[in-house]
């Protein structure tokens, strides 16, 4: 430990005597400094033991000594060493009284003890402390390295907590707590997630100190890129010492090395994953299993979901798909490194972190401006993806961009049909129905269909089950469909607008009654012969036969589309 006034007094060769401030001898000494100035304060930094002979001091003036001692105390001087037998045979009463009043430690230095000996004793003690700290730091580094190699990050966190005599915690790329030591600190570490999230918003490396009533916590981001890959928290009762600081820095270096190594391995896994996915989509599940080996566990044997995500509502669906390129190339797409603001990067972090915590395998393949994922049906990764998409949609709604388009959007007062609802961190996700390796291509098509619907409706996520269990009518809320409907029915609307009859209403009633003349005529309040005449006029104007079921279907859907859009 650093030298203190007590250790100097106990130094047998110095022969120092305590004359005042006996209860403050445990104060650490930062340096020993000699000054005969009447006011040495401008040259003090605090923590010094000031050595004087009183050559230029009016040491017998009580008021002058009170002012002198007060200035020293205020400047942070930890003690005063007075040379006895040089200019004064003993410490003057005025200085002794002032020191006792200010409770400033006052040491009598005998004539045979040179000030240089005191300075050397302080310097040697500081050097010993620094050597001990460095040695302890190297020992801590060796122990942390050994624990990392044998037990991974969990072993490192446990060893670090022991080294700092406190606790330590590791957070993953999504800000979730993944490791804590000792176990009792998990609740304390869990309360820091908001602070970790704020730290993750800053480019790495970054650090912060969180002072609380329980302890003092240091937070450090981990990673060498713009986007932090993890975060480390270290909680102690007081400020870290030199040895503890070495241990923390060693832990940061080891965790960063582990993280960066994991990133390169992760990129290699993504390339393998791309090849495996292409084989699945090409109808070669056996080859896919052979290439994957044990990398993805039983993911390729259990029911899984195929997820396609885009970073914004774009026309990227027209870009080359995995299935289209499967026959052209067997090589996997290279992972795309996005910025820290890329929602696909954030989604990847969330899904992979959830899968890691649950012990699940997940296959992630970046492909241009979209992301393809294969995850266990009903698992933590799928749930994390769904929750993340829900949070994106909730943020969008909070910003005033309500989801939905067409009939849904008109009903909710949201965006106009077909409008693009896009914020800076937008995301659109399509989720397939549960499938197995043989049906991977079908699952891909389902995810594409769900993605297309999500994009049209302004939704963050749509599951294929919604399309199968819902109605086809919301799918009509599209600019192209509405344009077709308007063109198909325009002549009828123009006819009615000139007061020549009510052909549109008559057509709607007749179709809704499945061509039953009496029922439809009753709904309209006209004779059935009148209705027959109107239907012949519809056929003449449109140039189509109502006996054709395809024509009846198109007209009915056109009527539903124009009604939903408010043009009918």
C-alpha angles and dihedrals in degrees: 000000000000118000117269134194087256092056090050092050089050091050101112095208096054099055094204121174126208113229101164141008095037091163093058101056094110090071112121116244115225095187144338114241132183119213133156094186117126087228112026093160096104087062097048127096098185131263095062130137101222115214118202141169091196090239092149100022127103087224095171095056108095095201093047091049092049090054092045095050092043091055091049093050092048091051091055099253104162098203147354123231113201120198107228118207097024108087095345127036089217138004107288115248092236092059093041092052093046091050092049092048091051092040089233113156109248119193126194111223113202118229092247091059110080119212087238090065090056092048090050092049091052092045093049092048091050091049091050090050092049091048091049091049093049092046091048089047092054090047089050090049091053091048093047091048091049092049092047092052094046104036105012124224092336091060091046093051091050092049092047092052089054092047095054094038090235136068138294135198137189124213124195129230092279092053094253120140111250106165136019135175130227099025093234090066095065093091092049091047091047091060091060098065092106091052090048090050091053090049091051090057089066122078114261133288097049135142139188139184121227113195117196140163091262103046148324115272128197118200122200128183117224127216140062099239131081091264114062113235097202143343135234126211123195120187123194138162092243143002114311118260125224095269092046090048090055089052093051093048090049090051091050091051093048094046091047090050090049091047095049091046089050089051092056091046089047091054089052091049090052091054090051089045091054091054092046092050093050090053091050092050090048090057096254105121094155092056089046091055091048092053094043094049108172094332094105099030112214094336092114092051101044126068108278140182124233113217128193118191132183127196094228143357097282138140090259090123085080091060122100110289128212093249093050092052097042094093094043099054137008094201119107122238114261114250113261115227109218130190123264089263094056109115090208090060090049092048090050091052092048095048096043093046092050091048092048092051091049094044092241129144118235130183115216122185120177111209116182109291093351138066128220121203134183111198137167112272110251092008134131094262094058091045091050090050091050093048092048091051090048090053090050091051092046090052090049092050090048088054090056100258104119117202120245137062137207112015092356094049093045091050094049097042091243132131121331116267112283093010118142112244105200135157128181094268098035125154135184121195135188119199124197127217117262110288143167132230093273091055097044093116090052090049090052091053090048092052090048091051092048090047091051092051091046090052093049095047095044090242125149093218137011125183120213090234088067090060094047095046098037136063129283091222097084087058089064090069093100132117093235093049092047091048090053091048093048091049093048095050100031094098092052092049091049090050092052092045090062091058096250096129143298103279097153094054091043091051092049092050093047093049093045088054091049092245096308103151101199095046094046092045090051090052090052095041094235136114116271090240089058090052091049090053092050092050090052088052089051090054092047094049095044095037090226135113118242088208088075109091091208090057091049090049093050092047093049093050090046090053091049091049096050091045092051092048093048096241093112 
